[in-house]
Each structure stands twice: as structure tokens, then as C-alpha cells.
């Protein structure tokens, strides 16, 4: 709008200049040649001014185009930057969700493992008399001086109790149950400064030919090696002696 106003002003001034020259010429103040020379000088000045205004307008238009181009480039860069930020935020949210899912799965696995370690057979499996079967098919167990049979639970309490009664020995006992089809496998680890022994007992519920409900010690392993039946018998006798002392 400023440029339009400048052109109008130049036109009005040009018209006023010619009117002034025409008036002076008519009044006889200037000769015809002088009036023409003065008019040509005024025209040259006005043309120079018009040229400068035209150049100024062209420069302004060029600056306007450059400014528009710069704004468009800035808008595109801003859009790309916003897109990158959105992608990064999305990836970060996915990573956080994956981490939460992994932590939840890990907690579930640990809970399942802990629950598996806490598995135990039913109370009757622990409370029934613990018996062995000889090669001839006879069943025999261990009884205390009152004639009460040693149960699987009593056997475990006896082993663990021995470690608690002698804390100065530095011996610890850890036991884990594991179900296997119809069997319950009991692993007893005895750890001490000079010993490290692992007992594995495979037991299962059984009804004897005479109708007694018992828990059969079907197999025993010591440090992953099967032991003969006579070894188990000797161990039961030693347990009986210790059991009767209690």
C-alpha cells in the first residue's frame, strides 16, 4: 500500500510540475526553449525516481517470495520434526510396555517356580507308615519304642531336626518335593563344611496284601547313584535307633 501511495504521489507531483511549467510558459516567464529544457530535466528526475520505486517494489516482491519459501521450508521441517518426535514417543511407549510385559512374565515364572518348589504330597502320604519291600516281597518299616511306625513326614522331621539340634556343626538341610506321575520324589540335601550329600527318595502310596495303607519307599539315590536295598535297610535301622532315642 505504501508503494501504491508513492506512485500516486509521483504522478500528482508530475502533473503539478507540468502545470507549473505550462503556467510559467504562458505567463512569458520562460522562453520556449528554456521551458522545454526544464521539462525534460523534470522528466529525467521523475523517470529516475520511478525506476528506483520499480526496483524497490521488485526487491520487496523478491523478499516476499523468499519469505514465503522460507516459511514453507520451516513448516516442512517442523512437520518432519513432529513426526520424528511422535515415532520416538511411540517406540518409547512400546519399549516400556514390553518391559512391563517381560517383568510380568518373569514374575509369573518365578511365582510358578516358587509354587512348584512348595508342592507337597497330601497329608495322608506323609502320615502313613513308611515301608520298604524286600526282594522276597515282604514289607517292613521302622517303629519306635512305643510301636508307632515312622512315617515319611516323621523321617523328614527327624533329618531336619538333627541339623537343628547341632547348629555348631554348620550343617544345613534343604528338602524339595517333586511330583512324578504316581510317585512323589523327595530330595534332601545335607550341606556341611566337610560334606555335601544329596538323597533322593521315590515314594508312592500303596495298599499291602493285608490291606494296610502305607507309603512305599520304592527307590533311593545317594548323589544320583542308586543304592542297594540292604543299604536302605541299614539306614532305616540307624534311623530307628535315633528315632527311639528321641
C-alpha positions in Angstrom: 0.0 0.0 0.0 3.0 2.3 0.7 4.3 1.6 -2.8 1.0 2.5 -4.4 0.8 5.7 -2.4 4.3 6.6 -3.7 3.3 6.1 -7.3 0.2 8.3 -6.9 2.3 10.9 -5.2 4.8 10.9 -8.1 2.0 11.2 -10.7 0.4 14.1 -8.8 3.8 15.8 -8.5 4.5 15.2 -12.2 1.1 16.7 -13.2 1.7 19.7 -10.8 5.2 20.2 -12.4 3.8 20.2 -15.9 1.0 22.6 -14.9 3.6 24.9 -13.3 5.7 24.8 -16.4 2.7 25.4 -18.6 1.7 28.4 -16.4 5.2 29.9 -16.4 5.4 29.4 -20.2 2.1 31.1 -20.7 3.0 34.0 -18.5 6.1 34.6 -20.6 8.5 34.0 -17.7 10.4 31.4 -19.8 11.3 31.1 -23.4 10.1 28.2 -25.3 13.5 26.5 -25.4 14.1 27.0 -21.7 10.6 25.6 -20.8 11.3 22.5 -22.9 14.7 22.0 -21.3 13.3 22.4 -17.9 10.5 19.9 -18.7 13.0 17.4 -20.0 15.0 17.7 -16.7 11.9 17.2 -14.6 11.0 14.1 -16.7 14.5 12.7 -16.2 14.3 13.2 -12.5 10.8 11.7 -12.4 11.9 8.7 -14.5 14.8 8.1 -12.2 12.5 8.2 -9.2 10.1 5.8 -10.9 12.9 3.4 -11.7 14.0 3.4 -8.1 10.4 2.8 -6.9 10.1 0.0 -9.5 13.4 -1.6 -8.3 12.2 -1.2 -4.7 8.9 -3.0 -5.5 10.7 -5.8 -7.3 13.1 -6.2 -4.3 10.1 -6.3 -2.0 8.4 -8.9 -4.1 11.5 -11.0 -4.2 11.8 -10.7 -0.4 8.2 -11.7 -0.1 8.7 -14.8 -2.3 11.8 -15.8 -0.3 10.0 -15.3 3.0 7.1 -17.4 1.7 9.6 -20.1 0.6 11.4 -19.9 4.0 8.1 -20.3 5.8 7.2 -23.3 3.7 10.5 -25.0 4.3 10.2 -24.3 8.0 6.7 -25.8 8.0 8.0 -28.9 6.3 11.0 -29.2 8.7 8.6 -28.7 11.7 6.3 -31.4 10.3 9.2 -33.8 9.9 10.5 -33.0 13.4 7.0 -33.5 14.9 6.8 -36.9 13.0 10.1 -38.0 14.4 9.1 -37.0 17.9 5.8 -38.9 17.5 7.7 -42.0 16.3 10.2 -41.8 19.2 7.4 -41.4 21.7 5.6 -44.4 20.2 8.8 -46.5 20.2 9.5 -45.5 23.8 5.9 -46.4 24.8 6.3 -49.8 23.1 9.6 -50.4 24.9 8.1 -49.5 28.2 5.1 -51.8 27.6 7.5 -54.6 26.5 9.5 -54.1 29.7 6.3 -54.3 31.8 5.2 -57.4 30.0 8.6 -59.0 30.5 8.7 -58.1 34.2 5.2 -59.6 34.5 6.2 -62.8 32.7 9.3 -63.1 34.9 7.2 -62.6 38.0 4.8 -65.3 36.8 7.6 -67.7 36.1 9.2 -67.0 39.5 5.8 -67.5 41.1 5.3 -70.7 39.3 8.8 -71.9 40.2 8.2 -71.0 43.8 4.8 -72.7 43.8 6.4 -75.8 42.2 9.1 -75.8 44.9 6.4 -75.6 47.6 4.5 -78.6 46.3 3.9 -81.3 48.8 2.0 -84.5 48.7 -1.2 -84.9 50.6 -1.1 -85.2 54.4 -2.0 -88.9 54.3 1.0 -89.6 52.1 3.2 -88.1 54.7 1.4 -89.6 57.7 1.1 -93.3 56.5 3.8 -95.7 57.7 6.9 -95.6 55.6 7.9 -99.1 54.4 10.4 -101.0 52.3 9.8 -104.1 50.3 12.4 -106.9 50.4 13.4 -109.0 47.4 11.0 -111.6 48.7 8.1 -109.2 48.5 7.8 -108.6 52.3 7.0 -105.2 53.7 8.8 -103.9 56.7 9.2 -100.5 58.3 10.6 -98.7 61.4 8.8 -98.3 64.7 9.7 -96.5 67.9 9.8 -98.0 71.3 6.1 -97.3 71.6 5.4 -99.4 68.5 4.4 -96.4 66.3 5.6 -96.6 62.7 7.9 -94.0 61.2 6.1 -92.0 58.6 7.6 -90.1 55.7 6.8 -86.8 57.4 8.5 -88.2 60.6 11.5 -89.2 58.6 11.8 -85.7 57.2 11.4 -84.1 60.6 14.0 -86.4 62.0 16.6 -85.5 59.4 15.8 -81.8 59.6 15.7 -81.9 63.4 19.1 -83.5 63.6 20.6 -80.5 61.8 18.8 -78.0 64.0 20.0 -79.8 67.2 23.6 -79.3 66.2 23.9 -75.8 64.8 27.6 -75.6 65.7 28.3 -78.2 63.0 27.4 -75.8 60.3 25.2 -78.4 58.7 22.0 -77.4 56.8 19.3 -79.5 55.4 17.1 -78.5 52.4 14.2 -80.6 51.0 12.2 -80.3 47.8 9.2 -82.3 46.7 8.6 -83.1 43.0 5.5 -85.0 41.7 6.2 -87.7 39.0 3.1 -89.5 37.7 2.1 -91.7 40.7 5.3 -91.0 42.5 6.4 -88.3 44.9 10.1 -87.7 44.8 11.7 -86.2 47.9 15.2 -84.6 47.5 17.0 -84.0 50.7 20.3 -82.1 50.5 22.6 -82.1 53.5 25.3 -79.4 53.3 28.1 -79.1 55.8 31.7 -77.8 56.0 33.1 -81.3 55.1 30.2 -83.0 53.4 27.7 -82.4 50.7 25.2 -85.3 50.2 22.0 -85.4 48.3 19.4 -88.1 49.0 16.5 -88.7 46.5 13.6 -90.9 47.7 10.9 -92.1 45.3 7.8 -92.9 47.2 4.3 -93.8 46.3 1.1 -94.8 48.1 0.4 -98.5 48.4 -2.1 -100.9 49.8 -0.4 -104.1 51.1 -1.9 -107.5 50.5 -3.0 -107.4 54.1 -5.0 -104.2 53.4 -2.7 -101.7 55.1 -2.4 -98.2 53.6 1.4 -97.4 53.5 3.9 -95.2 51.7 6.4 -97.3 49.9 10.0 -96.2 49.6 10.4 -97.6 46.1 13.9 -96.3 45.3 16.7 -94.3 46.9 19.6 -92.5 45.2 22.6 -91.0 47.0 24.3 -88.3 45.0 22.4 -89.5 41.9 23.5 -93.1 42.3 21.0 -95.9 43.2 21.8 -97.7 46.4 21.1 -101.4 47.1 18.2 -102.4 49.3 20.4 -103.6 52.2 21.9 -100.1 52.4 18.4 -98.7 52.8 17.7 -101.3 55.4 20.8 -100.3 57.4 19.9 -96.7 57.2 16.4 -97.5 58.4 17.8 -99.3 61.4 20.1 -96.4 62.2 17.1 -94.1 61.9 15.1 -96.4 64.2 17.8 -96.2 66.8 17.9 -92.4 66.6 14.1 -92.3 66.5 13.8 -94.4 69.6 16.4 -92.2 71.4 14.1 -89.3 70.9 
